[in-house]
Amino acid sequence: MSAKIVIVLAAIAAVHAAPQYGAPAYKPAYAPAPAYAPAPAYKPAYAPAPAYAPAPAYKPSYAPEYPEAPAKYEFSYEVADAHTGDYHSQSESRDGDYVKGYYSLVEADGTKRIVEYSDEGYGFNAVVKKEGTPSYAPAPAYKPAPAYAPAPAYTPAPAYAPAPAYKPAYAPAPAYKPAPAYKPAYAPAPAYKPAYAPAPAYAPAPAYAPAPAYAPAPAYPKY
């Protein structure tokens, strides 16, 4: 048993004592790719657009600017038209919130109405006055409708005599006698008689005797 163990250990020692040959290092036949430098950063050939200041706010030049001031005005007018009977007038003045004025007119009854108004900043106030006494023109006298002559009496149309009976200027047509009965001038046709004689009567055909009976042919021997 010990001999077997010794043989196994000797074999293992021989294996380890044998020279060890490693595989040669692999060398590629081509050179490695060269390392390239990174591409330079792109720089545009043109300068960047300049920054512009915002456009100024638009102000229309056509709208004039007036300084704020309190309203102040004064006006007056008068109309006197004798043709149409229109008589009226007005006058007004203002200074800030204070207004004062009046207007007047002549009404149809001949009186004059005057209205005085004012506003001192507390609301509109008006005072109405009337001048004169109303006068009305008298109504025109009634004129009756003119009297018209009566219509003339209607005369009926005269009665006309009836027209005379119409009488023709020509004589009446003569009365004609009826035509005589028609009589032919030729004699009636004679009775038709045939020109040929009747067919002759033939004697009957004679009776024929029957055909004679023939004896059968003799029988011949067969060879």
Buried (B, 14 or more C-beta within 10 A) or exposed (E): EEEEEEEEEEEEEEEEEEEEEEEEEEEEEEEEEEEEEEEEEEEEEEEEEEEEEEEEEEEEEEEEEEEEEEEEEEEEEEEEEEEEEEBBBBBBEBEEEBBBBBBBBBEEEEBBBBBBBBBEEEEEEEEEEEEEEEEEEEEEEEEEEEEEEEEEEEEEEEEEEEEEEEEEEEEEEEEEEEEEEEEEEEEEEEEEEEEEEEEEEEEEEEEEEEEEEEEEEEEEEEE
